[in-house]
Amino acid sequence: MSTMNVLSSIGINPSGLSKLLCSRFYAQIVRPQMEYGIAINCFNHTQIKSLEEAQDKCIYKIYGASRKTSTKVMLHLAKLPTMRERVAILQAQFLFRSLSLPEHTPLYRLILHIQYTRGHHWYNLSKTALWRLMPPTITDFDTRGFRAIKKKFLHSNLEKEIQGKNSRLLSSCRPTITLDPILWLPMTHEERSRCIRWHLGWFPGATPKPCPRHPNNNLSRRHSINCLNMHRLLCMPETIADPISFLLSILPTCTSVPSSIALSWTCRWPRYMFYPP
């Protein structure tokens, strides 16, 4: 955490650099320090939980969130895996590379004896969730195939998280493993903040506030959708429960789009910016 504290003092904080740049600083500088030795060591549930808590603390510093806030959406927006997933990926990469070493290396000569020996360290590493998805004939497997299985592994975990408990906010995000466009599309700082805060379910103030139009109801995502007639003003059918999340999930994922799509966003974007948070 000392490295993260230093970076926080030079702009890696809620009011400093963009969330995308902060996330990349974390992934390239801070996280590798936590990953030292992960690829060659087996971890129990308590140790994995400690790694998750360390990553959560770093993400909290980037977003300015409290310790009670879930980081599921924050990690998903920036395409950052959980530490449990990261452990499985690094261990699988180590095993995959160990099978393609030159013939003169000691590990290559020992691999036939240790990969099926129960209780051996290599054998224990091969029982990770990602490595179990690999085909039996791993020696004929290439890097492209490994990446495809890794992507399938991450997508499967995302689907489980979306279907699990306390995943209402995550289920309204883009259901794919990709860098969310709200972090990099050209927009003002205020507009980007509005998009991120909507996905996180954050409204102005640390505590729920009464709706100005309906003082008996607190201002929330669900209430604001009905109170402000979002379906009508955004020209969206009422069958879509959350029209704003739906629109954010179909934002362009590339810089060049057809003129018809650009025109539709030119009409809808100012209307969306009218809404809280």
Contacts in CASP RR format, 6 or more apart in sequence:
PFRMAT RR
TARGET T0000
AUTHOR 0000-0000-0000
METHOD contacts of the structure
MODEL  1
MSTMNVLSSIGINPSGLSKLLCSRFYAQIVRPQMEYGIAINCFNHTQIKS
LEEAQDKCIYKIYGASRKTSTKVMLHLAKLPTMRERVAILQAQFLFRSLS
LPEHTPLYRLILHIQYTRGHHWYNLSKTALWRLMPPTITDFDTRGFRAIK
KKFLHSNLEKEIQGKNSRLLSSCRPTITLDPILWLPMTHEERSRCIRWHL
GWFPGATPKPCPRHPNNNLSRRHSINCLNMHRLLCMPETIADPISFLLSI
LPTCTSVPSSIALSWTCRWPRYMFYPP
1 54 0 8 1.000
1 57 0 8 1.000
1 58 0 8 1.000
3 29 0 8 1.000
3 30 0 8 1.000
3 33 0 8 1.000
4 12 0 8 1.000
4 26 0 8 1.000
4 30 0 8 1.000
4 57 0 8 1.000
4 58 0 8 1.000
4 61 0 8 1.000
7 25 0 8 1.000
7 26 0 8 1.000
7 29 0 8 1.000
7 30 0 8 1.000
8 61 0 8 1.000
11 17 0 8 1.000
11 22 0 8 1.000
12 22 0 8 1.000
12 25 0 8 1.000
12 26 0 8 1.000
12 61 0 8 1.000
12 62 0 8 1.000
13 22 0 8 1.000
13 61 0 8 1.000
13 62 0 8 1.000
13 64 0 8 1.000
14 62 0 8 1.000
14 63 0 8 1.000
14 64 0 8 1.000
16 22 0 8 1.000
17 25 0 8 1.000
18 183 0 8 1.000
18 192 0 8 1.000
19 62 0 8 1.000
19 63 0 8 1.000
19 77 0 8 1.000
19 78 0 8 1.000
19 183 0 8 1.000
19 192 0 8 1.000
19 196 0 8 1.000
20 78 0 8 1.000
20 179 0 8 1.000
20 183 0 8 1.000
20 184 0 8 1.000
22 62 0 8 1.000
23 62 0 8 1.000
23 78 0 8 1.000
23 80 0 8 1.000
23 183 0 8 1.000
26 58 0 8 1.000
26 59 0 8 1.000
26 62 0 8 1.000
26 80 0 8 1.000
27 80 0 8 1.000
30 58 0 8 1.000
31 55 0 8 1.000
31 58 0 8 1.000
31 86 0 8 1.000
34 51 0 8 1.000
34 54 0 8 1.000
34 55 0 8 1.000
34 83 0 8 1.000
35 86 0 8 1.000
35 90 0 8 1.000
38 86 0 8 1.000
38 87 0 8 1.000
38 90 0 8 1.000
38 91 0 8 1.000
39 90 0 8 1.000
39 91 0 8 1.000
39 93 0 8 1.000
39 94 0 8 1.000
40 91 0 8 1.000
40 94 0 8 1.000
40 121 0 8 1.000
40 125 0 8 1.000
42 121 0 8 1.000
42 124 0 8 1.000
42 125 0 8 1.000
43 51 0 8 1.000
43 87 0 8 1.000
48 83 0 8 1.000
48 84 0 8 1.000
48 87 0 8 1.000
51 83 0 8 1.000
51 84 0 8 1.000
51 87 0 8 1.000
52 82 0 8 1.000
52 83 0 8 1.000
52 84 0 8 1.000
54 83 0 8 1.000
55 71 0 8 1.000
55 82 0 8 1.000
55 83 0 8 1.000
56 67 0 8 1.000
56 71 0 8 1.000
57 67 0 8 1.000
59 65 0 8 1.000
59 71 0 8 1.000
59 74 0 8 1.000
59 75 0 8 1.000
59 80 0 8 1.000
60 66 0 8 1.000
60 67 0 8 1.000
60 69 0 8 1.000
60 71 0 8 1.000
62 74 0 8 1.000
63 69 0 8 1.000
63 74 0 8 1.000
63 196 0 8 1.000
63 200 0 8 1.000
65 71 0 8 1.000
65 74 0 8 1.000
65 200 0 8 1.000
69 200 0 8 1.000
70 166 0 8 1.000
70 169 0 8 1.000
72 161 0 8 1.000
72 167 0 8 1.000
72 169 0 8 1.000
72 170 0 8 1.000
73 169 0 8 1.000
73 170 0 8 1.000
73 173 0 8 1.000
73 199 0 8 1.000
73 200 0 8 1.000
74 80 0 8 1.000
74 200 0 8 1.000
75 81 0 8 1.000
75 82 0 8 1.000
76 158 0 8 1.000
76 170 0 8 1.000
76 173 0 8 1.000
76 174 0 8 1.000
76 180 0 8 1.000
77 173 0 8 1.000
77 179 0 8 1.000
77 180 0 8 1.000
77 182 0 8 1.000
77 183 0 8 1.000
77 196 0 8 1.000
77 199 0 8 1.000
78 179 0 8 1.000
78 180 0 8 1.000
78 183 0 8 1.000
79 177 0 8 1.000
79 178 0 8 1.000
79 179 0 8 1.000
79 180 0 8 1.000
81 89 0 8 1.000
81 154 0 8 1.000
82 157 0 8 1.000
85 153 0 8 1.000
85 154 0 8 1.000
85 157 0 8 1.000
87 128 0 8 1.000
88 128 0 8 1.000
88 129 0 8 1.000
88 130 0 8 1.000
88 131 0 8 1.000
88 153 0 8 1.000
89 130 0 8 1.000
89 150 0 8 1.000
89 153 0 8 1.000
91 125 0 8 1.000
91 128 0 8 1.000
91 130 0 8 1.000
91 131 0 8 1.000
92 128 0 8 1.000
92 130 0 8 1.000
92 131 0 8 1.000
92 134 0 8 1.000
92 146 0 8 1.000
92 150 0 8 1.000
93 146 0 8 1.000
94 125 0 8 1.000
95 122 0 8 1.000
95 125 0 8 1.000
95 126 0 8 1.000
95 131 0 8 1.000
96 134 0 8 1.000
96 138 0 8 1.000
96 141 0 8 1.000
96 146 0 8 1.000
98 107 0 8 1.000
98 108 0 8 1.000
98 111 0 8 1.000
98 122 0 8 1.000
99 111 0 8 1.000
99 138 0 8 1.000
99 139 0 8 1.000
100 139 0 8 1.000
101 107 0 8 1.000
101 108 0 8 1.000
101 111 0 8 1.000
102 108 0 8 1.000
103 109 0 8 1.000
111 122 0 8 1.000
114 120 0 8 1.000
114 121 0 8 1.000
114 122 0 8 1.000
114 123 0 8 1.000
115 122 0 8 1.000
115 123 0 8 1.000
115 126 0 8 1.000
116 123 0 8 1.000
117 123 0 8 1.000
125 131 0 8 1.000
129 153 0 8 1.000
130 149 0 8 1.000
130 150 0 8 1.000
130 153 0 8 1.000
133 149 0 8 1.000
133 152 0 8 1.000
133 153 0 8 1.000
134 141 0 8 1.000
134 146 0 8 1.000
134 149 0 8 1.000
135 141 0 8 1.000
151 177 0 8 1.000
154 177 0 8 1.000
155 176 0 8 1.000
155 177 0 8 1.000
158 175 0 8 1.000
158 177 0 8 1.000
159 175 0 8 1.000
161 167 0 8 1.000
161 170 0 8 1.000
162 170 0 8 1.000
162 171 0 8 1.000
162 175 0 8 1.000
169 199 0 8 1.000
169 200 0 8 1.000
169 201 0 8 1.000
172 199 0 8 1.000
172 242 0 8 1.000
172 245 0 8 1.000
172 249 0 8 1.000
173 180 0 8 1.000
173 199 0 8 1.000
173 245 0 8 1.000
173 248 0 8 1.000
173 249 0 8 1.000
174 180 0 8 1.000
174 248 0 8 1.000
174 249 0 8 1.000
175 249 0 8 1.000
178 253 0 8 1.000
180 199 0 8 1.000
181 251 0 8 1.000
181 252 0 8 1.000
181 253 0 8 1.000
182 192 0 8 1.000
182 195 0 8 1.000
182 196 0 8 1.000
182 199 0 8 1.000
182 248 0 8 1.000
182 251 0 8 1.000
183 192 0 8 1.000
183 196 0 8 1.000
185 251 0 8 1.000
185 252 0 8 1.000
187 195 0 8 1.000
191 273 0 8 1.000
194 273 0 8 1.000
194 275 0 8 1.000
194 276 0 8 1.000
194 277 0 8 1.000
195 248 0 8 1.000
197 203 0 8 1.000
197 277 0 8 1.000
198 221 0 8 1.000
198 244 0 8 1.000
198 245 0 8 1.000
198 248 0 8 1.000
198 277 0 8 1.000
199 245 0 8 1.000
199 248 0 8 1.000
201 221 0 8 1.000
201 277 0 8 1.000
202 277 0 8 1.000
203 209 0 8 1.000
203 219 0 8 1.000
203 220 0 8 1.000
203 276 0 8 1.000
203 277 0 8 1.000
204 276 0 8 1.000
204 277 0 8 1.000
208 218 0 8 1.000
208 219 0 8 1.000
208 220 0 8 1.000
209 218 0 8 1.000
209 219 0 8 1.000
210 216 0 8 1.000
210 217 0 8 1.000
210 218 0 8 1.000
210 219 0 8 1.000
211 217 0 8 1.000
211 218 0 8 1.000
211 219 0 8 1.000
211 223 0 8 1.000
211 224 0 8 1.000
211 227 0 8 1.000
212 219 0 8 1.000
213 227 0 8 1.000
214 223 0 8 1.000
214 227 0 8 1.000
217 223 0 8 1.000
217 227 0 8 1.000
219 276 0 8 1.000
221 242 0 8 1.000
224 230 0 8 1.000
224 275 0 8 1.000
224 276 0 8 1.000
225 231 0 8 1.000
225 241 0 8 1.000
225 242 0 8 1.000
225 243 0 8 1.000
225 244 0 8 1.000
228 275 0 8 1.000
230 236 0 8 1.000
230 243 0 8 1.000
230 244 0 8 1.000
230 275 0 8 1.000
231 237 0 8 1.000
231 238 0 8 1.000
231 240 0 8 1.000
231 243 0 8 1.000
233 271 0 8 1.000
233 274 0 8 1.000
234 243 0 8 1.000
234 244 0 8 1.000
234 247 0 8 1.000
234 268 0 8 1.000
234 271 0 8 1.000
234 272 0 8 1.000
235 268 0 8 1.000
236 243 0 8 1.000
236 246 0 8 1.000
236 247 0 8 1.000
240 246 0 8 1.000
244 272 0 8 1.000
244 275 0 8 1.000
247 268 0 8 1.000
247 272 0 8 1.000
251 265 0 8 1.000
252 261 0 8 1.000
252 265 0 8 1.000
END
